[in-house]
Amino acid sequence: MTQATGLASLFMYDMPEFRPASRSWWQGLARAMTAEGIKGVPGHLSEVADPMQHWGKPDLLFSQTCGYPLTHALLGKVAVVATPAYDCDGCAGTNYRSLILVRDGDPAKDVADLTGRTAVVNSLDSQSGFSSLRSVVAPFARDGRFFARLEISGGHLASMDAVRAGQADVCAIDAVTYGLAARYRPPAVEGLRILDRGPEAPGLPYITAGTGSADLLQRLRSALFAALEAPDLEATRAALMIKGAEVLPDGAYDRILDLERKAQTRLPEMAGPESDRL
């Protein structure tokens, strides 16, 4: 038996409407992990108040993070188990895009028309909510500026609410969040339209603590792929729009760094003279 490290979470795509499916997915994963000889697999998912602190703990067994923290604050602190593939518009295999959203009645015909407007992002360390949006608008920047103002909402759904309410003009929402919201919470996407799409990047990876052994990592991967094939989890996977996973080659997430570098040359700062928290 291989000793587990302890903590597990699946909060990146989290709405009350499908939490039963998330719990079911974890129970299936935990069962597969135990079958792979991993001891002490937690029976329940952890409640997470501080994601970065949680992901950085040496006793992290299994979680999911965004590609931007993976390539920045978490670099060298976690190991990638695999990258899941989702069955929704804006996803292609394990890659995904952000959807650039404006209000239905907004006159903008393309992103260039958003010059001097207000953007809202979930956080500044989000690939889908911030970095992807910067990549899309950077070619239209003038003198290192594009938006007049940048707001921070704290979450994708909150960003969508802010645009709908007129507190901001545009947001970037990852395709999986948008797909799940459209399915489970249709009012969340009402009154909004897709103006553009961000560049493709590897999706949100499943991770474990970087302090774990190579043997534990391999067992986690085997357990994940077993759960992805388990017939009794088919409905659960469908509810979460999960259709598979892949262990990506080394350097796959460098795509995120490349996009950031290119955008920073044109748009080193996306905020205007004022940047307020909603």
HELIX and SHEET records of a PDB file:
HELIX    1   1 PRO A   16  PHE A   18  5                                   3    
HELIX    2   2 ARG A   19  ALA A   35  1                                  17    
HELIX    3   3 PRO A   51  TRP A   55  1                                   5    
HELIX    4   4 GLY A   67  THR A   71  1                                   5    
HELIX    5   5 VAL A  111  LEU A  114  5                                   4    
HELIX    6   6 GLN A  127  SER A  131  3                                   5    
HELIX    7   7 SER A  132  VAL A  137  1                                   6    
HELIX    8   8 ALA A  138  PHE A  140  5                                   3    
HELIX    9   9 HIS A  156  ARG A  164  1                                   9    
HELIX   10  10 ALA A  175  TYR A  184  1                                  10    
HELIX   11  11 PRO A  186  ALA A  188  5                                   3    
HELIX   12  12 ALA A  214  GLU A  229  1                                  16    
HELIX   13  13 PRO A  231  LEU A  233  5                                   3    
HELIX   14  14 GLU A  234  ALA A  239  1                                   6    
HELIX   15  15 ASP A  254  ARG A  266  1                                  13    
SHEET    1   A 2 THR A   2  GLN A   3  0                                        
SHEET    2   A 2 ILE A  38  LYS A  39  1                                        
SHEET    1   B 5 LEU A   7  ALA A   8  0                                        
SHEET    2   B 5 LEU A  60  GLN A  64  1                                        
SHEET    3   B 5 TYR A 206  ALA A 209 -1                                        
SHEET    4   B 5 VAL A  78  TYR A  86 -1                                        
SHEET    5   B 5 ILE A 242  GLU A 246 -1                                        
SHEET    1   C 3 CYS A  91  ALA A  92  0                                        
SHEET    2   C 3 ASN A  95  TYR A  96 -1                                        
SHEET    3   C 3 ALA A 201  PRO A 202 -1                                        
SHEET    1   D 3 CYS A 171  ASP A 174  0                                        
SHEET    2   D 3 SER A  98  ARG A 103 -1                                        
SHEET    3   D 3 LEU A 192  ARG A 197 -1                                        
SHEET    1   E 2 THR A 118  VAL A 121  0                                        
SHEET    2   E 2 ARG A 149  ILE A 152  1                                        
END                                                                             
